[in-house]
């Protein structure tokens, strides 16, 4: 397959898109073939360097739908039946959820294309720098299997998602950004039991958070919904159709919280199988995981946890994604050590029980390692002008470690693994499922700098 790769730029509506030099690449691990086809087609549309004819691209995408469907069906059949490797314990896998899952149809961040491109860039500069691997959901293959009527609206949404793929392509090509399957096989009874448990958890979380929601009607018939501190940063949902009857705040809160808890547990399934931690901007999604362990008792204690366990991770502003890949090579001493400490701190092993260190000591150790990374990045910035030309300044990205290796869940409620096992036991890996003992760490990413608006 021929793809386009490089760093020349084309401009349209002040949006920078990569124009890529042609090269031959092999199949990439954990990257759906539909993604490779989309990147190839969209990148070639920029070969003249003069922008893109969106009408022509829309027609081209429409003509590709049958091939994209066939490729996606074959890929999902293979991915659902293949063994999922668990990565070495000293490596840091970050499983992105909520607004950080940049291709999610739930849109827990702004849907404006300039904002989405900014989010992709900021994730590249932060998570793309500190993680060995970062995982998002493959919403592409699932979409093409049941695309339905190819309306202009659907094709335009696909075009925008492909623009985001182009922005993060250097990370995909380097094996840093990968795609987890969107679905897994499960028997009917296990899935029904799983959904019943999710509904129960969501109801308990909604009792603590639903009072944060507000519905405001506008004179033009539209309405918007405030979600309080359920997300970091806060988000507002805006209606699309002006004559649609607005939901009650309570009904909307219950539906949204159910979706967040459900999706957090699905991401948790992959984190359990591969190793690593869940990073999310969704307090309600992470609260659902804590609730299942008996460690969520309310919003105010969760706020205290935010404050006590905050770690400031350094990252570099204004780097292009391909420069992030180069910087990872330049900062080759402190970054791997930090990843190893993060991986160790966030690996929660039920067989071992409480760790020797207290949670505060673990968090302090992460802060020390983060300071080491900051020093190394500053040195790389000073000594490697070619790599970091125009890189801007070192910034601090805050995250709060909700689930940590020294946290011990209430014994009667430590059912995360039991619940996730419902999604694993009938997937053809029953023997492996019996051995699962390490549940993922939970991290709230205080993503104001990543998810704020570009306009």
MOSUL-V93055 format. One record per backbone hydrogen bond with DSSP energy under -0.5 kcal/mol. CO is the residue of the C=O (numbers start at 0). NH is the residue of the N-H. If there is no record, write none. Layout:
co=CO nh=NH
co=CO nh=NH
This chain:
co=0 nh=2
co=0 nh=24
co=2 nh=22
co=4 nh=20
co=7 nh=18
co=9 nh=16
co=11 nh=14
co=13 nh=15
co=14 nh=11
co=16 nh=9
co=18 nh=7
co=20 nh=4
co=22 nh=2
co=27 nh=30
co=29 nh=178
co=31 nh=34
co=31 nh=35
co=32 nh=36
co=33 nh=37
co=34 nh=38
co=35 nh=39
co=36 nh=40
co=37 nh=41
co=38 nh=42
co=39 nh=43
co=40 nh=44
co=42 nh=45
co=43 nh=46
co=45 nh=48
co=51 nh=53
co=52 nh=56
co=53 nh=57
co=54 nh=58
co=55 nh=59
co=56 nh=60
co=57 nh=61
co=58 nh=62
co=59 nh=63
co=60 nh=63
co=60 nh=64
co=61 nh=64
co=63 nh=67
co=64 nh=68
co=65 nh=69
co=66 nh=70
co=67 nh=71
co=68 nh=72
co=69 nh=73
co=70 nh=74
co=71 nh=75
co=72 nh=76
co=73 nh=77
co=74 nh=78
co=75 nh=79
co=76 nh=80
co=77 nh=81
co=82 nh=84
co=84 nh=86
co=87 nh=90
co=90 nh=92
co=91 nh=93
co=91 nh=131
co=91 nh=132
co=92 nh=94
co=92 nh=276
co=93 nh=95
co=93 nh=134
co=94 nh=278
co=96 nh=99
co=96 nh=280
co=97 nh=100
co=99 nh=101
co=100 nh=103
co=103 nh=106
co=111 nh=115
co=112 nh=116
co=113 nh=117
co=114 nh=118
co=115 nh=119
co=116 nh=120
co=117 nh=121
co=118 nh=122
co=119 nh=123
co=120 nh=124
co=121 nh=125
co=122 nh=127
co=124 nh=315
co=125 nh=128
co=125 nh=129
co=126 nh=130
co=132 nh=93
co=133 nh=177
co=134 nh=95
co=135 nh=179
co=136 nh=138
co=137 nh=141
co=138 nh=142
co=139 nh=143
co=140 nh=144
co=141 nh=145
co=143 nh=146
co=148 nh=150
co=150 nh=154
co=151 nh=155
co=152 nh=156
co=153 nh=157
co=154 nh=158
co=155 nh=159
co=156 nh=160
co=157 nh=161
co=158 nh=162
co=159 nh=163
co=160 nh=164
co=161 nh=165
co=162 nh=166
co=163 nh=167
co=164 nh=168
co=165 nh=168
co=167 nh=170
co=167 nh=171
co=168 nh=172
co=169 nh=173
co=170 nh=175
co=170 nh=176
co=171 nh=174
co=175 nh=133
co=175 nh=177
co=177 nh=135
co=179 nh=137
co=186 nh=190
co=187 nh=191
co=188 nh=192
co=189 nh=193
co=190 nh=194
co=191 nh=195
co=192 nh=196
co=193 nh=197
co=194 nh=198
co=195 nh=199
co=196 nh=200
co=197 nh=201
co=198 nh=202
co=199 nh=203
co=200 nh=204
co=201 nh=205
co=202 nh=206
co=203 nh=207
co=204 nh=207
co=204 nh=208
co=205 nh=209
co=208 nh=211
co=209 nh=212
co=213 nh=215
co=213 nh=225
co=215 nh=223
co=217 nh=220
co=221 nh=217
co=222 nh=238
co=223 nh=215
co=224 nh=236
co=225 nh=213
co=226 nh=229
co=229 nh=282
co=229 nh=283
co=231 nh=446
co=234 nh=226
co=236 nh=224
co=240 nh=243
co=247 nh=251
co=248 nh=252
co=249 nh=253
co=250 nh=254
co=251 nh=255
co=252 nh=256
co=253 nh=257
co=254 nh=258
co=255 nh=259
co=256 nh=260
co=257 nh=261
co=258 nh=262
co=259 nh=263
co=260 nh=264
co=261 nh=265
co=262 nh=266
co=263 nh=267
co=264 nh=268
co=265 nh=269
co=266 nh=270
co=267 nh=271
co=268 nh=272
co=269 nh=273
co=270 nh=274
co=273 nh=86
co=275 nh=440
co=276 nh=94
co=276 nh=278
co=277 nh=442
co=278 nh=96
co=279 nh=444
co=280 nh=231
co=280 nh=282
co=281 nh=285
co=282 nh=286
co=283 nh=287
co=284 nh=288
co=285 nh=289
co=286 nh=290
co=287 nh=291
co=288 nh=292
co=289 nh=294
co=289 nh=295
co=290 nh=293
co=291 nh=414
co=292 nh=409
co=294 nh=296
co=297 nh=301
co=298 nh=302
co=299 nh=303
co=300 nh=304
co=301 nh=305
co=302 nh=306
co=303 nh=307
co=304 nh=308
co=306 nh=309
co=308 nh=400
co=310 nh=312
co=310 nh=398
co=312 nh=396
co=314 nh=316
co=314 nh=394
co=315 nh=318
co=319 nh=322
co=319 nh=323
co=320 nh=324
co=321 nh=325
co=322 nh=326
co=323 nh=327
co=324 nh=328
co=325 nh=329
co=326 nh=330
co=329 nh=331
co=330 nh=334
co=332 nh=336
co=333 nh=337
co=334 nh=338
co=335 nh=339
co=336 nh=340
co=337 nh=341
co=338 nh=342
co=339 nh=343
co=340 nh=344
co=341 nh=345
co=342 nh=346
co=343 nh=346
co=344 nh=404
co=345 nh=347
co=346 nh=348
co=347 nh=349
co=347 nh=438
co=348 nh=351
co=348 nh=352
co=357 nh=361
co=358 nh=362
co=359 nh=363
co=360 nh=364
co=361 nh=365
co=362 nh=366
co=363 nh=367
co=364 nh=368
co=365 nh=369
co=366 nh=370
co=367 nh=371
co=368 nh=372
co=369 nh=373
co=370 nh=374
co=371 nh=375
co=372 nh=376
co=373 nh=377
co=374 nh=378
co=375 nh=379
co=376 nh=380
co=377 nh=381
co=378 nh=382
co=379 nh=383
co=383 nh=387
co=385 nh=388
co=387 nh=390
co=392 nh=316
co=394 nh=314
co=395 nh=397
co=396 nh=312
co=397 nh=445
co=398 nh=310
co=399 nh=401
co=399 nh=443
co=401 nh=403
co=402 nh=441
co=403 nh=406
co=406 nh=408
co=409 nh=412
co=409 nh=413
co=410 nh=413
co=412 nh=414
co=414 nh=418
co=415 nh=419
co=416 nh=420
co=417 nh=421
co=418 nh=421
co=419 nh=422
co=420 nh=423
co=420 nh=424
co=423 nh=426
co=423 nh=428
co=428 nh=432
co=429 nh=433
co=430 nh=434
co=431 nh=434
co=431 nh=435
co=432 nh=435
co=436 nh=349
co=436 nh=438
co=438 nh=347
co=440 nh=277
co=441 nh=401
co=441 nh=402
co=442 nh=279
co=442 nh=444
co=443 nh=399
co=443 nh=445
co=444 nh=446
co=445 nh=397
co=446 nh=450
co=447 nh=451
